[in-house]
Amino acid sequence: MINIQNIRNFSIIAHIDHGKSTLADRLIEKTGSLDKREMKEQVLDSLEVERRHGITVKAQSVRMEYAFNGCLYELNMIDTPGHADFSYEVSKSLSACEGVLLVVDATQGVEAQTVANLYLALENDLEIIPVINKIDLPTADVEKTKSEIENLGLDVSNVILISAKNDIGTQEVLEAIIKYIPSPKVNDEGNLKALIIDSWYDNYKGVVCLIRVFEGEINLNDRIMIFSNKKEYNIENLSVLTPKPKDIEKLHAGEVGILISNIKNIEDVLVGDTVTLADNPAKQALKGFKKIKPFVYAGIYPTDTEKYDDLKEGLEKLKLNDSSLEYEPEKSDALGFGFRCGFLGMLHMNITKERLEEEFGLDIVVTTPSVLYKVEKTDDSILEISNPKDLPEPQFIKAIFEPYVSIDCLTPAEYIGSVLNLLQEKRGYQKNLSYLSSNRCLITYAAPLSEIIINFYDTLKSITKGYASFNYEFEGYKKSDLVKMIIMINNEPIDSFSQIIHKDKAYYYARDVLAKLKEFVPRQLFEIKLQAKVSGKIIAKEEIKALRKDVLAKCYGGDITRKRKLLEKQKEGKKKLKQLGKVAISKEAFMKLLEPAKK
């Protein structure tokens, strides 16, 4: 057993693509946790989507042992995601740590997610070790990066300069972890208190829990109790990841490990809950971590309606190791049966879609994303809705409130004007503007989440030639002048295209949607009428002309009155078709139509 004074629990935090996973690889290699033939790039990124996108989605943990100054140290490292959508995973990781490595790319400097993750670490009162990575690249500017870190209020006297890819400075990182990150503060004599950091489902073992022990100790075959629901289980297996699983007999206070107790229902185990002993339970649960509620919602439907049960099973399994995903059944007149799903952001939505397609072999359609609105009705009741079709009629609505986010946008000074114009277009208002260096500016704005989730990231990158970065976090709800826009095809409302939108933008959004419909809806033998309606009034319309069948093909000369009769008959027939005909839209066209229109 390693003395608790020799245990270090830490995370690696950074902006996306600043080198977290590569540094994790070097630390694993340096401590001999895996030998060179077992190593591969981003060894902790186990999901296929993580490797393809080059990002971390799920926080992973690993225990390493390292000898320093004649003592053996136990280093528990939790790698974290860098994208804003997965800040939920970061908050889980930090709840189990005493310190962090804050990695900053020497070629790019401080970015938006660097700032956000730093604030998370400060909120958790963690020791922060700044690490400047990629110092060997020709465009690296170490002094400028140091200055930007210092402007965030951090002491850079102990900053470490490294190249994780080429194994420069990683030895100093290990030594800094031991020197500067404190050992866990625990009450080893107290009743068992262990925090559930993460959980996932194994087809053979049931629910697997990653835990951090804060007080007492946990032994193989102990009978435990989940604090929130008082359910009891016997411990069947304890292990640690090195990163290969290694079975152990017990976990002491301050340690991180894996617990398996034949738990069959993932809903019995809430991430952030407390594990204690059944026969000698703790009197009070541990303080959990920041729980982030989804604010982006979209419908997910199988292209083959017979695959509904397969989609349900896929979502259930994803939910097991992604507790931030929410879903409930819904029905669309156009798409059939599917699910209304809640996500942390657009990347989270796209990653979920890709995992459903790759891991479960599903072909799915995702509807235009929306956010969670609060509606104050005339009877003073509050209704939460994410689907436009659930919005009450205007006469029953007193006010509509939409979620606002606080945006931190880091940009080179030359693009400030363009960025401010973009944020203004997105109905934002300025909160702060400061300089991290002579040519790097941090802009803080508040804006509606609905304006940020669609097209904002691509537009920001375009107007700044790829140099700007941004991060956002939920700020609160604000009253807005919102309306429901209904799209109709031949007077039939198509719920999949309905949107809740700001009154001032409804007309322009309607024109974009109808233009798309006109392009992709196939022509019929009758005229198709496309309309957008707000508060009972048509605000935009388009028409798709009818295909004309040549009814005179068999007429060779003859009386003109016969030809006229045939044309009149065709005209009357088309009127009837226009009134009765339903427009069939292929799945392929539907998927193109559901691509976000500009707001």
N, C-alpha and C positions, 0 to 999 in steps of 0.2 A: 504494500500500500504506500502510495506517494503522500508525503506530508502536505497538508492543505496549503501551507505557505509556498509550495512549489507548483501550485495549479494556476494556470492563466486561461481565462475565458475571453475570447476576443472575436470581433467581426472585421471584415474588410468592406469598407464602403467607398463608393466613388460614383462619378457620372458614368453613363453607359460607354463602353469601349475604352476606358482609361486603364484597363489592365488588371482588374480584380482577379479574374479566373486564372490568368497567366501567373500572377504572383502566388495564388493558391497552389498552382502546379509546382512552382519552384520550392515553396516551403515544404510541401509533401515530399518532394524529391530530396531536399536538403536534410530532412530529418530521418530519411530512410524508411518512411512509411510504406512506400512502394519502390521497388527497384526499377532500373531504367527500362527493362523489357516489359514491365507492367504499365509504364507510364504512357499516356497519350495526351494530346492537347485538350485543355479544359476538362480534366478528368472528373471534376465535380458536376459538369453539365451533362446529365444523363439522358435528358429528353432529346429526341430527334429535332424538335423545333428549336431547341436551344442551340444546337450545333449548326443548324442551317442558317439561323438569323444572327448567330454570333453573340447571343445575349444570354443572361441567366434569368430564368423564370422562377424556379423553385430554389429557395435557400437550402444549401446542403451543409452538413457538418462533418468534421473529421477530427479524430484524436491523434495527436502526434506526441512522441517522446523525444526530448532533446537534452543532452548532457552539456552543462555549462558551469565552469569553475568547480568541477568535481561533484556537482549535484545533478540529479536527474529531474527534469521538469515535465509536467503534463500540460500540453498546450491543446486546448479545445477551440478549434477554429470553425466559424460559421461564415461561409461565403454568401454574399447577398446579391440580389438583382440591382441593376442600376437604373432601370427605366421607371418613370413616374408611376405607371400603372401598377407596378409591383412594390410600391412603398409599404404595402401591407406586410409583405414578406420581410422587408427590412425591419419594421417595428417589432416583429416576432423575434428576429435574431437578436436585436439589441436588448430585449428584455432578459436575455440569458447571459449577458456579458458584463465585464467590468471595464473594458476598453475597446478602442477601435483603431484600425489603420485607415487613415483618410488618404486615399490614393488620388493623385492629380497628375494628369498627362502634361509633361513639360512642353509639348508642342502646341497644346490647346489652352493650357491654363485652367483656371477655375471655371466650371460650367454650372448651369442651373441646378442640376441634380446634386452636384458637389455641395452647393449651399443648402439644399433641402435636407440631405443626409447629415450634414454637419449639425443643423438645428435639431434633428431627431436625436443625435448623439448627446448634444448639450441638454436636451430635455430629460434624458435618462441619466444625466450626471456621470458620464463616462470619461475616462482618460483618453485623450486624442493624440495619436502620433501621426504627424503629417509625413507622407511619403511622396516624393516626386519621381514619377516613372518615365521611361523612354528618354533618358538623358543622353543616350548614344545616337539619337537621330539628328540629322543635319539641321533640322528646323527647331530643335529644342532651345528654349530660352529659360534657363533655370532661375536667373535672378528676377526676371519678370514674374515667373510663377511664384517664387518666394514672396514677392511683394504683394501679389494678389491674395495669397493665403494669409499674410499678415494683416491685410486690410479687412479680412473677415473677423479679426480679433484673436487670431491664434498665435501662440508663441512659436517662432520658426527656429529657435536656437537648437532644437533637437531634431530638425528635419533630416530625413534620410534620402539620399540620392541613389536611385537604382535604375537598372534595366532588367525587368523581370524576364523578358524574352531571352536575354543573353546571360542571365544569372550574374549580374553585377549588383553588388550591394545587398543581396538577400541574406547573407550571413549577419550583416548589421541589423537587418529587420528582426531576425530571430532574437538577437541579443537585446534589442530595444524593447521587444515584447516582455522579456523577462525583467528588464531593469525598470520600465516605466508603468506597465499595467499592473495594478494591485492584485494580490491574491483575493479569492472570495471571502467576504465577511459572512460567517455563518454561525449558527447556534447548533453545534454538533450534538448537544445533549437534548435538544428539543424534540417534539413529536415530528414525525415525517411530514414535510411539505415539499412537494415537487411540482414544478410548473410544466404543463403540456405545451411545448413550443410548436409542435407540428404533429400531424397524423396522416396516415395513408392506409390504403387497404391492400392486403395480400390475399390472393385466392386460397392459399393453404393455411395461413396463420391468422387470418382475420385482421382486426385493426392493429396497426403498429404505431406506437407513440414515441416521439422524440421528447425527452424530458430533461429538465435541469433541476437537480436536487438543491434546495435552499436550506433545509433544516433536516436533521436526523439522517437516517440511512435506509436504503431499500434493499432487501435480500431476495434471492431466488426462493420461490414457494411462499413468500409472504402473502397474506390476504389484504388487498388494498380496497379503498373506497374512493369513488369519484365524488368530490365535494359537492358539486351542484345538484346532482340527482340521487346521491346516497347509494348508488348501485355498487355492489361488491364483486370482486373477481380475485382469482388466484393467479399469482405471477408464474408464468410457465417458462419465460425466457428473459434474460437480461443480456445486453450486448453493447458494444461500442463500435463505431465505424473508424477503421484505421487507414484508408477508407473502406477496406474489406471488413465485413462483419466479424467481430471477435466476441465469443461468448464469455461472460464473466459471472461471478457469484454474487456480487453486491455493488451498489453505487453509493458513494459517500457524499456528504454535504459538499457542495461546490462543483460536483462533477456533472457531465452531460452524457446521456446514454439512451439506449432504446429499450422499451418495455413492451412485452407481448403477454396478454392475459386472456386469450380466447374470447375477445370482445367481438361479437358478430355484427353489431349495429354501429355504424360510424356516428350516428346521431347521439349515441350515449357518451361520446367523448368530444367535448368542446375544446377547441384550441384556445389556450388561455386559462383553462380550468386547473384546479389543484388536485393532486393525488395525495392521499394520506392513508394511514393504516386503519383497517376496519375495527380492530379491537382496541386501538388507542388513538382515536382521531384527533387531529389538530382542532383547536377551538375556532380558528379564524382562517379563511382562505387567503392565499397570496393575492397581491394586487396583480391583475392581468395586464395586458398591454393594450395599446390603442387599437380598437376594432374599427375598421373602415367599412362603411356600408356602401354597396354598389349604387352608383348614380347614373350609369349608362345602361339602357335597356334596349333589347331588340328581339324580334321573333325569330326562332330557328325552326325550319320545317324540312322534312325529308322530301326530296324531289319525287320519290316513289312513295305514295301514301301507305303502302303495305309495310314500309320500314319504320313506322311510328314507334313500335315496341323496341326496335334496335336503337333508335335515337334516345328513347327514354333510358335504356340500359347504359348507353354511352355517357349520358349526362350524369347518371347516378354514380358511375365509376369515377368520372372526372371530379365530381363533388367530394369524393372521399379524400383526395389529396389536394383539393383547392377549395378551402372552406369559404373563400370570398365569392365563389360562384353561386348565384341563386337562379332557380327556375321554377315555373309552374305551368300547367297545361293551358293552352288557349286554342281557339279555332278561328280560322280565317275563311271567308267565303271563297276567296280565290285560291288559297294554298292548302286548305283542309286542316287537319289536326297537327299541332306542333307545340312549341313551348315558348313562353315569354321568359327571357333570361336576363339576369342582371350582371353587369361587369364593372370592373374598376376603371376601365377606359377602353379606347379603341384598340390598342395593342392587345390588351387582355381578351377582347372579343375575337380578334383575328387569330390569336394563338389558340383559343378554345375551338374555333372553327377548324383550324388545321389539325388539331389533335383528334377531333371527332372524325375527320376525313381519313387521317392516316392510321390511327390506332384502332378504329372501329369500322373502317371501310365504308363510311357513309357518304352519300351525295346529298348535300343540303343547300337550302336557300336561306339567306339571312336578310331580314327586312331592314329598312332604313332605321338607324339607331335613334333613340329618343332619351330623355332624361326623366327623373322623378319629380313631378310637379305636386304642389300642395294647393288644393282648391278649397276656399272658404265659401260654403253654400249660404243661401239666404236664411236658412234656419240656424246659422252659426256653427254648424258641424264642419269638421275638416276632413277632406278626402285626399288620399295620396294616390296618384295615378301615373303610370308610365306608358299606357297605351292610349293614343288619341281617341279611340272609339269609346273609352270609358268616361270621357269628359261630359258632364251634364249639359243640358240645353242652357243657352245664355241667360234665360229668365230665372234660372235657379242658382246662378253664380254671383257671389258678392265680390270676390277677388281671386286672382290666381297668382301664386308665388312660385318663382323658379329658383333653382340652386345657382349661387354665384361662387366663383373660385377666385382665389388670390394667385396671380400669375407672377412668377419671377422670370424675367427674360434677360439673358446676357447677350449683348451684341457689340460688335465693333462700333466705335463712335460714328463712323461715316454712314451707318445705316439707321441711326436713331430716328430720323424723320420718317423713313419708310415704315419702321416698326410701330411708331406712335400712330401713324395713319391707319395701319392695319388694326391695331387694338381699338381705335376709335370706331372703325367700321364694324367691329364686333360688339358694339354697344358697351365698351369698357370705359372706366374712368381711372385716372392716374392717382396712385397712392404715394409713390416715391420714385426718385431718380438719383442715382449716385454712381460715382466712378470708382472701379477697382484699380484702374491704372489710367494712364493718360489717354489710352485709346480703347478702353473696355468699359462699357456702361452696364449697370444693373438697373433695369426698369421694373418697377412693381406696379401692377394694374389689378383691378377687380373687373371681372366680366362674367356674363352668363355662361354656365357650363355648356349649354346647347350650342353656343357659338364657337366653342373651342374644339368640340369633339369631331367636327366635320371640316375637312379642308384646311384648318388653321396651320397645322404642322408643316404641310407641304408648301403652303403659301409663304410662311415665315422663312423656310429654308430657301425658297426661290428668290425672295426680295433681298436676302442677305448673302446670296451666293453660297449658302451652306454653312455660314460661320456662326449664326445665332443658335442658341439653345434655350429651352424653356422648361419650367416645372410649374405645376399648379397643385393647390390643395384646397379642399372644400372650406368655404368661408361662412356660408349661411344662406338663408332664403330671403329674397326681396320681391316685393310686389311689382308685377309687370303688366303691361297692356298686351295680353296674349289672346289669340283667337285660334279656333280650330278651322283648318282648311280641309275641305272635303273634295277629293278628285272623283269625277263621275265619267263613266263611259256609257253613252246612250242612256243617260239619266239614272244609271245604276251606280251607287257609291262603291268605290273600291277601297276597302278599309286598309289594305296594305300600303296605300299611297297617302293616306290621311296624315296630317301633321299639325302639331301645336306650334304656332309661330308668332313672332312679334307682329303686331298690326301693320307697322310701317314697312315690313319686308314681305308681307303676304303676296302682293301683286307680282313682284320680281321672282319670287320662288315659284309661284304658280306658272308663270311664263316658261321657266326652265323645265318644270315637270311636264307640262303639256307639249313642249317642243320635243322632249324625249319620247313621250307617248306617240306622237305623230310619226316619229322616225321608226319606232320598233313595232308598233301594233300593225299587223298585216292588213292589207286592204281586203274588203269583202265585196259581195255583190250589192251591198247597200251602203249608204253613207253612214259614217260613224261620227258621232258628236262627242267631243271632248270638252269638259267644263271643270272649272275650279270654283267652289262656292265657299263663302265666308259669311256667317250670320244670316243665312237665307238668301244672300245676294250673289249672283254670278259675277266674278271679278276678272275672269279670263276664259277664253274659249278658242278651240281649234276644230277643224273639220278634216276628216280623211275621206276624200272623194271615193265614190263607188267604182268598182270595176265594171266595165260595160261589155256585156255579151252581145255579139253581133247577131241580132234576131232577124236581120234582113239577108243573111248569107244565102238562104235558099230561094230568094226572090230574084228572078231573072226578068227584068223589065216588068210589064204589066201595069195595072192601075195603081196610081199613087195613093189612092184612098186605102188600099190593102196594106201598104207599107205604113201609112199613118196609124192605122188601127193596131198593128203589131207594136209600134213604138209607144202608143198610149197604154197598151196592155202591160208592156215592160215597165213603164213609169209607175202605173198603179201597183204592180207587184213589188217594186222597190220601196214604195211608201209603206207597204205592209211589212216588208222585211225590216225596214228601219224601226218600226214600232215593236216588232216581236223578236227580232234577231238578237242573239247573244254573241259577244265577241270572244273568240277563242284565242288566248295568248299562250304561245309556247313557253316552256320552262326557261329555255335559253334567253328568250326575249324578256321574260319576267326578271331574270337575274340582272340583265343589263339595265332594266328600268329601275331596279332597286338600288343601283349605285347612287350615292348621295348627289343630289342636285345642289348647286351653290345657293347659300342663303344670303 
